[in-house]
Amino acid sequence: MMAGLDIIIVNWNAGEQLRRCVESVAAAERTGFELMRVVVVDNGSTDRSAEGLGGRALPLTVIRNASNRGFAAACNEGAEGSRAEYVLFLNPDTVLFSDSLSKPIADMENPEHRTVGIVGIQLIDERGAVSHSCARFPTAGRILSKSLGLYRLAPRLFPSYQMADWDHGRSREVDYVSGAFFLVRRRVFMELSGFDERFFVYFEETDFSRRMRDRGWTSRFLAEAKAVHRGGGVSEQARAHRLFYAAASRMLYATKHFPALGALAVAGVTLTLEPVVRVGAALFSGSWEGVRENARGYAMLYRSLPRVARGRSAHGE
């Protein structure tokens, strides 16, 4: 009996990117598995991008939310009721190749990989360059290094948790893979009760992978399969919001997984030194737009601080 696969695509004003993504899913080969469902969860888009997606040889369902519920909540919504052995969370700014689905599922079906809970594949940009899509679990030191830009000034002394020191040219076990292509065993997803919906966007896959590792499962990067990922695509539409949610999710992750002193250090630097560094960098580069976007993003963070401090979603809805 062949393994079953459900694909969940969360959309928010992705425009033509969503259509290209769905078309690439329809064109991908289905050797060795059954594609049971393709679920597009539209998070209150206003660009009509989720309309007219039918007419392809796909078991397609579109769920329309009246507002943006957040990425983690929409992923859980799309996966609800799944009966497939595997669930793939796929970004709408991703385009698959013909073997982008068959190869990672075959890899998961390999008995030698029975303890692998998540598989990610090699992601390339539109020019064919390999993206750094794997990372080490964040520590307080690594987060502070990235927040203050120290990893750029002295990467050997202050390494980032992003695995930029490795060319992503071979398959290996990693701490976690990008949420752009996130293939997970459904039994693992159910065991962990899905993504933590307090992460409106960002760090939800990091948190999930960390909780999964604590239960004895591993994440694997498969270099033999590829997909094109634009990277940053949809979130570029709202840079101040992107900054706000990234900072809030980072603080939530630290609260969940770090000792109290480490979580306090992350919060302190995020709220004080990081805004100064970011605004200073924007001024140095002559980007007044960057100054405004940083100011807006951190103003949103300060206003939501009571919710973040209580470990709740920064979205406030």
Backbone hydrogen bonds in HBPLUS format (Angstrom, degrees):
<---DONOR---> <-ACCEPTOR-->    atom                        ^
c    i                          cat <-CA-CA->   ^        H-A-AA   ^      H-
h    n   atom  resd res      DA  || num        DHA   H-A  angle D-A-AA Bond
n    s   type  num  typ     dist DA aas  dist angle  dist       angle   num
A0034-GLU N   A0003-ALA O   2.76 MM  31  6.17 156.8  1.82 158.2 166.1     1
A0086-TYR N   A0004-GLY O   3.08 MM  82  6.30 153.1  2.16 148.8 157.2     2
A0005-LEU N   A0034-GLU O   2.84 MM  29  6.08 145.0  1.96 166.1 164.1     3
A0036-MET N   A0005-LEU O   2.82 MM  31  5.64 146.9  1.92 145.5 156.6     4
A0006-ASP N   A0086-TYR O   3.00 MM  80  6.40 154.5  2.07 149.2 156.7     5
A0088-LEU N   A0006-ASP O   2.79 MM  82  6.20 164.8  1.81 160.9 165.9     6
A0007-ILE N   A0037-ARG O   2.90 MM  30  6.26 156.9  1.95 146.0 153.2     7
A0039-VAL N   A0007-ILE O   2.77 MM  32  6.14 167.8  1.79 171.5 174.1     8
A0008-ILE N   A0088-LEU O   2.75 MM  80  6.07 167.0  1.77 163.8 167.1     9
A0090-LEU N   A0008-ILE O   2.93 MM  82  6.10 167.0  1.95 160.2 164.2    10
A0009-ILE N   A0039-VAL O   2.83 MM  30  6.17 167.1  1.85 163.5 165.5    11
A0041-VAL N   A0009-ILE O   2.85 MM  32  6.17 155.8  1.90 149.3 157.5    12
A0011-ASN N   A0041-VAL O   2.83 MM  30  5.99 168.9  1.84 148.7 151.8    13
A0043-ASN N   A0011-ASN O   2.83 MM  32  6.01 172.5  1.83 174.6 174.0    14
A0017-GLN N   A0014-ALA O   3.18 MM   3  5.57 138.1  2.37 140.9 136.3    15
A0020-ARG N   A0016-GLU O   3.02 MM   4  6.32 165.1  2.04 158.0 161.3    16
A0021-CYS N   A0017-GLN O   2.93 MM   4  6.14 153.4  2.01 147.6 155.5    17
A0022-VAL N   A0018-LEU O   2.94 MM   4  6.21 168.1  1.96 158.4 160.0    18
A0023-GLU N   A0019-ARG O   2.93 MM   4  6.12 159.9  1.97 150.4 156.5    19
A0024-SER N   A0020-ARG O   2.98 MM   4  6.15 148.8  2.08 141.9 149.9    20
A0025-VAL N   A0021-CYS O   3.03 MM   4  6.39 145.3  2.15 147.0 156.9    21
A0026-ALA N   A0022-VAL O   3.03 MM   4  6.34 157.1  2.08 149.6 155.3    22
A0027-ALA N   A0023-GLU O   3.05 MM   4  6.29 142.6  2.20 140.9 150.8    23
A0028-ALA N   A0024-SER O   3.08 MM   4  6.11 125.8  2.39 136.9 148.9    24
A0028-ALA N   A0025-VAL O   3.31 MM   3  5.27 142.4  2.47  96.3 106.5    25
A0029-GLU N   A0098-SER O   2.88 MM  69  5.36 151.7  1.96 132.9 141.3    26
A0038-VAL N   A0059-PRO O   2.97 MM  21  5.85 152.0  2.05 146.1 141.4    27
A0061-THR N   A0038-VAL O   2.87 MM  23  6.24 153.5  1.94 163.4 166.9    28
A0040-VAL N   A0061-THR O   2.86 MM  21  6.27 163.3  1.89 164.4 168.7    29
A0063-ILE N   A0040-VAL O   2.79 MM  23  6.14 163.1  1.82 158.0 163.8    30
A0042-ASP N   A0063-ILE O   2.73 MM  21  5.99 166.1  1.74 177.4 176.8    31
A0065-ASN N   A0042-ASP O   2.83 MM  23  5.90 169.4  1.84 168.0 171.0    32
A0044-GLY N   A0065-ASN O   3.07 MM  21  5.24 116.7  2.49 130.3 133.9    33
A0051-GLU N   A0048-ARG O   3.21 MM   3  5.54 165.0  2.23 114.2 116.7    34
A0058-LEU N   A0056-ARG O   2.71 MM   2  5.41 138.6  1.88 106.1  92.8    35
A0074-ALA N   A0070-GLY O   3.10 MM   4  6.14 156.2  2.16 143.7 150.8    36
A0071-PHE N   A0200-PHE O   2.66 MM 129  5.85 136.7  1.85 173.4 171.6    37
A0075-CYS N   A0071-PHE O   2.91 MM   4  6.10 154.2  1.98 152.9 159.9    38
A0076-ASN N   A0072-ALA O   3.08 MM   4  6.37 162.7  2.11 151.0 155.0    39
A0077-GLU N   A0073-ALA O   2.94 MM   4  6.16 151.3  2.02 143.0 151.7    40
A0078-GLY N   A0074-ALA O   2.91 MM   4  6.13 157.4  1.96 148.4 153.5    41
A0079-ALA N   A0075-CYS O   3.00 MM   4  6.21 149.1  2.09 148.1 156.6    42
A0080-GLU N   A0076-ASN O   3.10 MM   4  6.13 121.9  2.46 139.2 151.9    43
A0080-GLU N   A0077-GLU O   3.36 MM   3  5.32 147.8  2.47  96.3 105.3    44
A0082-SER N   A0079-ALA O   3.04 MM   3  5.53 153.1  2.12 141.7 139.1    45
A0186-ARG N   A0085-GLU O   2.89 MM 101  5.45 172.7  1.89 133.8 136.3    46
A0087-VAL N   A0184-VAL O   2.91 MM  97  5.45 166.1  1.93 162.0 166.7    47
A0184-VAL N   A0087-VAL O   2.91 MM  97  5.45 173.8  1.91 154.7 155.4    48
A0089-PHE N   A0182-PHE O   3.02 MM  93  5.06 169.7  2.03 131.3 133.5    49
A0182-PHE N   A0089-PHE O   3.02 MM  93  5.06 160.7  2.06 146.0 151.7    50
A0091-ASN N   A0180-ALA O   2.92 MM  89  4.77 159.5  1.97 135.7 136.3    51
A0230-ARG N   A0093-ASP O   3.14 MM 137  5.79 170.4  2.15 163.9 164.2    52
A0095-VAL N   A0228-VAL O   2.82 MM 133  5.03 156.0  1.87 143.7 151.2    53
A0228-VAL N   A0095-VAL O   2.86 MM 133  5.03 161.6  1.90 159.3 156.7    54
A0100-SER N   A0097-PHE O   3.22 MM   3  5.20 170.5  2.23 109.7 111.5    55
A0103-LYS N   A0099-ASP O   3.24 MM   4  5.82 166.3  2.26 138.7 142.8    56
A0105-ILE N   A0101-LEU O   3.29 MM   4  6.37 158.2  2.34 149.9 156.2    57
A0106-ALA N   A0102-SER O   3.00 MM   4  6.08 157.7  2.05 145.9 152.3    58
A0107-ASP N   A0103-LYS O   2.95 MM   4  6.16 149.2  2.05 146.8 155.8    59
A0108-MET N   A0104-PRO O   2.97 MM   4  6.22 150.5  2.05 141.2 148.3    60
A0109-GLU N   A0105-ILE O   2.90 MM   4  6.13 145.5  2.02 146.0 156.1    61
A0110-ASN N   A0107-ASP O   3.30 MM   3  5.31 148.1  2.41  96.5 105.5    62
A0113-HIS N   A0110-ASN O   2.81 MM   3  5.49 161.4  1.84 124.6 131.0    63
A0114-ARG N   A0111-PRO O   3.31 MM   3  5.29 144.2  2.44 117.8 112.6    64
A0116-VAL N   A0113-HIS O   3.02 MM   3  5.29 163.2  2.05 112.1 116.9    65
A0218-THR N   A0115-THR O   3.04 MM 103  6.29 148.3  2.15 149.5 155.1    66
A0117-GLY N   A0218-THR O   2.78 MM 101  5.60 156.7  1.83 151.1 158.0    67
A0185-ARG N   A0117-GLY O   3.08 MM  68  5.63 153.4  2.16 153.2 158.8    68
A0118-ILE N   A0218-THR O   3.42 MM 100  6.80 155.3  2.48 147.2 150.2    69
A0220-ARG N   A0118-ILE O   2.86 MM 102  6.20 155.0  1.92 148.8 156.8    70
A0119-VAL N   A0183-LEU O   2.84 MM  64  5.17 153.8  1.91 146.1 155.0    71
A0183-LEU N   A0119-VAL O   3.12 MM  64  5.17 160.3  2.16 158.7 156.6    72
A0120-GLY N   A0220-ARG O   2.95 MM 100  6.42 155.2  2.01 159.2 167.0    73
A0222-LEU N   A0120-GLY O   2.79 MM 102  6.07 166.3  1.81 158.9 163.3    74
A0122-GLN N   A0225-ALA O   2.96 MM 103  6.05 140.3  2.12 162.8 155.9    75
A0227-ALA N   A0122-GLN O   3.05 MM 105  6.56 135.0  2.26 157.2 166.0    76
A0131-SER N   A0123-LEU O   2.79 MM   8  5.59 177.3  1.79 158.0 158.4    77
A0124-ILE N   A0227-ALA O   2.97 MM 103  6.30 160.4  2.01 156.4 162.3    78
A0229-HIS N   A0124-ILE O   2.80 MM 105  5.93 163.7  1.82 161.2 166.0    79
A0125-ASP N   A0129-ALA O   2.85 MM   4  5.46 153.8  1.92 148.4 155.5    80
A0128-GLY N   A0125-ASP O   2.96 MM   3  5.27 162.4  1.99 113.0 118.7    81
A0178-SER N   A0133-SER O   2.81 MM  45  5.16 128.6  2.08 162.2 168.5    82
A0163-MET N   A0134-CYS O   3.16 MM  29  5.89 169.0  2.18 145.2 144.0    83
A0135-ALA N   A0176-TYR O   3.11 MM  41  5.73 156.0  2.17 158.6 160.0    84
A0176-TYR N   A0135-ALA O   3.30 MM  41  5.73 144.4  2.43 158.4 158.4    85
A0136-ARG N   A0161-TYR O   2.79 MM  25  4.98 164.9  1.81 154.1 155.4    86
A0143-ILE N   A0139-THR O   2.97 MM   4  6.17 160.6  2.00 154.7 159.7    87
A0144-LEU N   A0140-ALA O   2.96 MM   4  6.15 163.4  1.99 151.6 156.3    88
A0145-SER N   A0141-GLY O   2.95 MM   4  6.09 154.0  2.01 144.7 152.1    89
A0146-LYS N   A0142-ARG O   3.09 MM   4  6.30 154.6  2.16 142.9 148.6    90
A0147-SER N   A0143-ILE O   2.83 MM   4  6.04 160.5  1.87 152.9 159.2    91
A0148-LEU N   A0144-LEU O   3.05 MM   4  6.13 155.4  2.12 148.2 152.7    92
A0150-LEU N   A0145-SER O   2.88 MM   5  4.95 126.7  2.17 149.8 155.8    93
A0149-GLY N   A0146-LYS O   3.25 MM   3  5.02 153.4  2.32  96.7 104.7    94
A0152-ARG N   A0149-GLY O   3.20 MM   3  5.57 146.7  2.31 105.8 114.7    95
A0153-LEU N   A0150-LEU O   3.10 MM   3  5.12 118.6  2.50  95.0 110.0    96
A0154-ALA N   A0150-LEU O   2.90 MM   4  6.05 168.8  1.91 163.9 165.6    97
A0157-LEU N   A0154-ALA O   3.08 MM   3  5.50 126.2  2.38 110.1 123.1    98
A0158-PHE N   A0154-ALA O   2.85 MM   4  5.93 158.0  1.89 160.2 167.5    99
A0164-ALA N   A0162-GLN O   2.90 MM   2  5.71 137.2  2.09 104.3  92.2   100
A0172-ARG N   A0221-PHE O   3.08 MM  49  5.47 147.5  2.19 141.1 151.0   101
A0221-PHE N   A0172-ARG O   2.85 MM  49  5.47 178.4  1.85 169.3 168.8   102
A0174-VAL N   A0219-SER O   3.08 MM  45  5.68 161.8  2.12 134.1 139.7   103
A0188-VAL N   A0185-ARG O   3.06 MM   3  5.32 125.8  2.37 102.4 115.9   104
A0189-PHE N   A0185-ARG O   3.02 MM   4  6.39 160.0  2.06 152.7 158.7   105
A0190-MET N   A0186-ARG O   2.84 MM   4  6.07 159.1  1.88 156.0 160.8   106
A0191-GLU N   A0187-ARG O   2.94 MM   4  5.98 151.0  2.02 134.9 143.7   107
A0192-LEU N   A0188-VAL O   3.06 MM   4  6.30 145.0  2.19 148.6 156.1   108
A0194-GLY N   A0189-PHE O   2.87 MM   5  5.08 159.1  1.91 163.6 160.1   109
A0193-SER N   A0190-MET O   3.03 MM   3  4.87 160.2  2.07 103.0 109.0   110
A0199-PHE N   A0196-ASP O   3.15 MM   3  6.11 168.5  2.17 125.5 128.4   111
A0207-ASP N   A0203-PHE O   2.92 MM   4  6.01 167.3  1.93 149.9 152.6   112
A0208-PHE N   A0204-GLU O   3.02 MM   4  6.13 158.9  2.06 139.9 146.2   113
A0209-SER N   A0205-GLU O   2.94 MM   4  5.97 162.3  1.97 141.1 146.1   114
A0210-ARG N   A0206-THR O   2.93 MM   4  6.10 152.8  2.00 147.2 155.0   115
A0211-ARG N   A0207-ASP O   2.98 MM   4  6.20 163.0  2.01 151.9 156.0   116
A0212-MET N   A0208-PHE O   2.86 MM   4  6.07 150.9  1.95 147.1 156.2   117
A0213-ARG N   A0209-SER O   2.86 MM   4  6.06 158.9  1.91 146.0 151.2   118
A0214-ASP N   A0210-ARG O   3.09 MM   4  6.33 151.1  2.18 144.2 151.7   119
A0215-ARG N   A0212-MET O   2.94 MM   3  5.25 146.9  2.05 105.8 116.2   120
A0217-TRP N   A0212-MET O   3.35 MM   5  5.68 161.2  2.39 142.7 137.2   121
A0216-GLY N   A0213-ARG O   2.99 MM   3  5.18 165.7  2.01 112.6 115.1   122
A0236-GLU N   A0232-GLY O   3.02 MM   4  5.94 127.2  2.30 162.0 175.3   123
A0236-GLU N   A0233-GLY O   3.34 MM   3  5.74 153.5  2.42 106.5 113.8   124
A0237-GLN N   A0234-VAL O   3.05 MM   3  5.89 167.3  2.07 123.1 127.2   125
A0238-ALA N   A0235-SER O   3.16 MM   3  5.70 163.3  2.19 114.7 119.2   126
A0242-ARG N   A0238-ALA O   2.88 MM   4  6.10 151.2  1.96 149.5 159.0   127
A0243-LEU N   A0239-ARG O   2.98 MM   4  6.20 159.1  2.03 149.8 153.7   128
A0244-PHE N   A0240-ALA O   2.99 MM   4  6.22 161.1  2.03 147.2 152.7   129
A0245-TYR N   A0241-HIS O   2.89 MM   4  6.08 174.9  1.89 158.9 159.0   130
A0246-ALA N   A0242-ARG O   2.99 MM   4  6.02 156.9  2.04 145.9 152.8   131
A0247-ALA N   A0243-LEU O   3.03 MM   4  6.16 163.7  2.06 150.3 154.2   132
A0248-ALA N   A0244-PHE O   2.96 MM   4  6.16 166.0  1.98 154.2 158.6   133
A0249-SER N   A0245-TYR O   2.89 MM   4  5.89 163.2  1.91 146.6 151.5   134
A0250-ARG N   A0246-ALA O   3.00 MM   4  6.05 151.1  2.08 140.9 149.1   135
A0251-MET N   A0247-ALA O   3.08 MM   4  6.33 156.2  2.14 147.6 153.0   136
A0252-LEU N   A0248-ALA O   3.00 MM   4  6.27 153.2  2.07 145.2 152.9   137
A0253-TYR N   A0249-SER O   2.84 MM   4  6.05 161.1  1.88 150.4 155.4   138
A0254-ALA N   A0250-ARG O   3.02 MM   4  6.24 159.5  2.06 145.7 151.1   139
A0255-THR N   A0251-MET O   2.97 MM   4  6.19 152.0  2.05 143.4 151.0   140
A0256-LYS N   A0252-LEU O   2.99 MM   4  6.26 151.3  2.07 149.7 157.2   141
A0257-HIS N   A0253-TYR O   2.96 MM   4  6.09 157.1  2.01 155.3 160.9   142
A0258-PHE N   A0254-ALA O   2.92 MM   4  5.12 152.3  2.00 138.8 141.6   143
A0262-GLY N   A0259-PRO O   3.05 MM   3  5.39 115.9  2.48 107.2 122.1   144
A0263-ALA N   A0259-PRO O   2.98 MM   4  6.26 163.5  2.01 162.4 167.7   145
A0264-LEU N   A0260-ALA O   2.92 MM   4  6.07 154.0  1.99 146.6 153.9   146
A0265-ALA N   A0261-LEU O   2.97 MM   4  6.18 151.4  2.05 143.6 151.2   147
A0266-VAL N   A0262-GLY O   3.03 MM   4  6.29 159.7  2.07 149.7 154.5   148
A0267-ALA N   A0263-ALA O   3.02 MM   4  6.23 164.3  2.05 148.0 152.2   149
A0268-GLY N   A0264-LEU O   2.85 MM   4  5.98 162.5  1.88 149.2 154.5   150
A0269-VAL N   A0265-ALA O   3.00 MM   4  6.14 169.8  2.01 153.1 155.2   151
A0270-THR N   A0266-VAL O   2.95 MM   4  5.97 161.8  1.98 148.4 154.4   152
A0271-LEU N   A0267-ALA O   3.02 MM   4  6.09 150.6  2.11 147.5 154.2   153
A0272-THR N   A0268-GLY O   3.08 MM   4  6.08 129.8  2.35 139.6 151.7   154
A0274-GLU N   A0269-VAL O   2.91 MM   5  5.89 175.4  1.91 161.9 160.5   155
A0277-VAL N   A0273-LEU O   2.99 MM   4  6.29 161.2  2.03 158.7 164.3   156
A0278-ARG N   A0274-GLU O   2.95 MM   4  6.14 166.9  1.97 158.7 161.7   157
A0279-VAL N   A0275-PRO O   2.92 MM   4  5.99 168.6  1.94 150.2 153.8   158
A0280-GLY N   A0276-VAL O   2.87 MM   4  5.87 156.9  1.93 144.4 151.9   159
A0281-ALA N   A0277-VAL O   2.94 MM   4  6.11 153.0  2.02 144.6 151.5   160
A0282-ALA N   A0278-ARG O   3.01 MM   4  6.28 154.9  2.07 146.2 153.0   161
A0283-LEU N   A0279-VAL O   2.91 MM   4  6.18 157.6  1.96 151.1 157.0   162
A0284-PHE N   A0280-GLY O   2.89 MM   4  6.06 157.0  1.95 146.7 153.4   163
A0285-SER N   A0281-ALA O   3.06 MM   4  6.25 146.3  2.18 141.7 149.8   164
A0287-SER N   A0282-ALA O   2.88 MM   5  5.14 155.0  1.95 159.3 155.3   165
A0286-GLY N   A0283-LEU O   3.03 MM   3  4.94 150.8  2.12  98.4 107.6   166
A0291-VAL N   A0287-SER O   3.15 MM   4  6.53 148.0  2.26 140.1 148.4   167
A0292-ARG N   A0288-TRP O   3.01 MM   4  6.29 161.8  2.05 148.7 152.5   168
A0293-GLU N   A0289-GLU O   2.89 MM   4  6.13 163.2  1.91 152.7 157.4   169
A0294-ASN N   A0290-GLY O   2.96 MM   4  6.04 158.9  2.01 145.6 151.3   170
A0295-ALA N   A0291-VAL O   2.96 MM   4  6.12 161.6  1.99 148.4 154.0   171
A0296-ARG N   A0292-ARG O   2.90 MM   4  6.14 159.5  1.95 151.1 156.4   172
A0297-GLY N   A0293-GLU O   2.94 MM   4  6.08 162.5  1.97 146.6 151.6   173
A0298-TYR N   A0294-ASN O   3.00 MM   4  6.19 170.1  2.01 157.8 159.3   174
A0299-ALA N   A0295-ALA O   3.00 MM   4  6.04 147.5  2.11 141.0 150.4   175
A0300-MET N   A0296-ARG O   3.05 MM   4  6.29 155.0  2.11 148.6 154.4   176
A0301-LEU N   A0297-GLY O   3.11 MM   4  6.41 148.6  2.21 139.0 148.0   177
A0302-TYR N   A0298-TYR O   2.90 MM   4  6.15 161.0  1.94 151.3 154.9   178
A0303-ARG N   A0299-ALA O   3.08 MM   4  6.28 158.4  2.13 146.4 152.0   179
A0304-SER N   A0300-MET O   3.11 MM   4  6.30 144.4  2.24 142.5 151.5   180
A0305-LEU N   A0302-TYR O   3.25 MM   3  5.09 160.4  2.29 100.4 106.1   181
A0307-ARG N   A0304-SER O   3.00 MM   3  5.58 124.1  2.32 116.9 129.7   182
A0308-VAL N   A0304-SER O   3.09 MM   4  6.36 163.7  2.12 153.5 158.7   183
A0309-ALA N   A0305-LEU O   2.78 MM   4  5.86 166.0  1.80 160.5 163.7   184
A0310-ARG N   A0306-PRO O   3.28 MM   4  6.41 135.0  2.49 132.0 142.0   185
A0310-ARG N   A0307-ARG O   3.14 MM   3  5.24 132.1  2.38  96.8 109.6   186
A0312-ARG N   A0307-ARG O   3.02 MM   5  5.31 164.9  2.04 153.3 150.2   187
A0311-GLY N   A0308-VAL O   2.91 MM   3  5.09 159.1  1.95 110.8 115.4   188
